[in-house]
């Protein structure tokens, strides 16, 4: 089930929207967004996976996204800008799924599941009361109180004044690039990550390596720009034509990122060629 | 021997589970109006579902990712959500049709008005989805569904002029009384009946329920490549008996009773009883599959714990979705809407919604990140691309044809 990968990982393509699974194989949530923290060298590091309506809402955008976020913050006493958060130190492996090194009660991001379970499902006969049945673990009733305190703890606390700034991956995706001479380019469609030197929990942390720049057209996430041999021919030709403007930027090409205006200011005057990924046979 | 038994069981349930209310009604209706001139579409549809199911089964076996995981990962949350709305609308419509089909089968067996049965059937479906083990649902209704072989026996007992049947099937000769737009409208309906999206949601999620890995590939392929075509033969037999009995008599199928009528003509009351058992098994089994598919797909989009392999209390939101959909389906039916009409629209809307699920599966089946070295071969991609075009054409042509032919009534 684990396929060999090159060390680099495209965050939009290979991390966002993936299933998160806990140490017992239980499904926990989707990676609805990713928290990035600024590092002294100007790179960004992945510090947490964000889940739940507070993270999904902004990604949906528009009226529906706004409604999702507002409804969630009203129902849970969270601020609209918060979301459930799984610290990256809890992550054991990033494969086609994200495996956690801990159980789902430890990360406690499933408040709605709890609510449905205690209010609806357990009221019905035969919901499976004994905790030792079933293929993956169920929790004992005593953990309820603890998990509620943990849920509070997983909210994004206000960072101390001198703490490094944190951002969401979704805010970086879709930013426009501005070349050194002030002309505007296309948009950020993906963020390339590589394992950094620091070890958090059981894995190396992931830091930004570069940006993939292109036009937001259908098929951004299909991977044909990164693997020119991927079939079938018919789909490849159409998608590669739509994305013929796609290019790459190394992190050193970036001068500053204006998170408010949504502009990536570059030191350079042109994009690099997006090299095909080398890990595919 | 145990392995062989498991293989045979898989193939048999694939045959018996292939036919649902959509196949029953559409094949009988088409047989009664167009004879076997649309038999080629069943063939095209069966090859299509084989290609599609094999790809999605292989994706699950290699990566453990069922269909709606893939859809969200490849299309993103926005398009994925739109896809979820469309696919779930169609699947719920099919769910309504299946529950209505079970109620109709009970009506035929007992003479008691179908709508009396609706709440009873809905509760029964929910209890099975709540309590029964996954493989029990699949095996019991799959095996009972084999009762539909009675249609093939009936066709043989009717002793039709085989050469003229073959001739009308091979030349696709449309009866003169029918117009071309209706012919093509029903071609799309048959295509949608054979390639219903829920079949792939259920098939791929079932792979997770049963814990498939790469070692399961031969079994999975045997089920698909042997079971589905033989299920398709049952579909053709249903159309065949309608051609022999109903077409000359000028009876257009409007009720489930008329679907069974040729069997009664050929085999008497015993035949009818077996056909009714087959109807019950096919529609009840498919009701379970569609109901589960709604829970599976929504759970997969949002990343919830889903599945029958955990106790209900460990998959609370999944079971809440199933409970609410079952109530919704019963409420819709209790408006006394005609289940046959619901079925006819569900197969056409299935054809419309098909590209939504087909394209992401085709792409991921080619992605080495998920598949490692088990990516599509030349044949899978050649067929996959041909069907991509077919699926798109059928999807785009469906609504204009639906309006033009007033749902096939002209």
Interface residues (C-beta under 8 A of the other chain):
Chain A: X1 X3 X4 X5 X14 X17 X18 X19 X20 X26 X27 X28 X29 X30 X32 X51 X56 X59 X60 X61 X64 X96 X97 X110 X112 X113 X114 X116 X117 X120 X121 X122 X124 X126 X127 X128 X129 X133 X134 X135 X136 X138 X220 X221 X222 X223 X227 X230 X231 X232 X233 X234 X235 X280 X281
Chain B: X62 X63 X64 X65 X69 X72 X73 X74 X75 X76 X77 X78 X80 X81 X130 X131 X213 X299 X301 X302 X303 X304 X305 X306 X309 X310 X311 X312 X313 X314 X316 X317 X319 X320 X323 X359 X362 X363 X366 X367 X368 X369 X370 X371 X372 X373 X375 X376 X381 X382 X384 X385 X388 X389
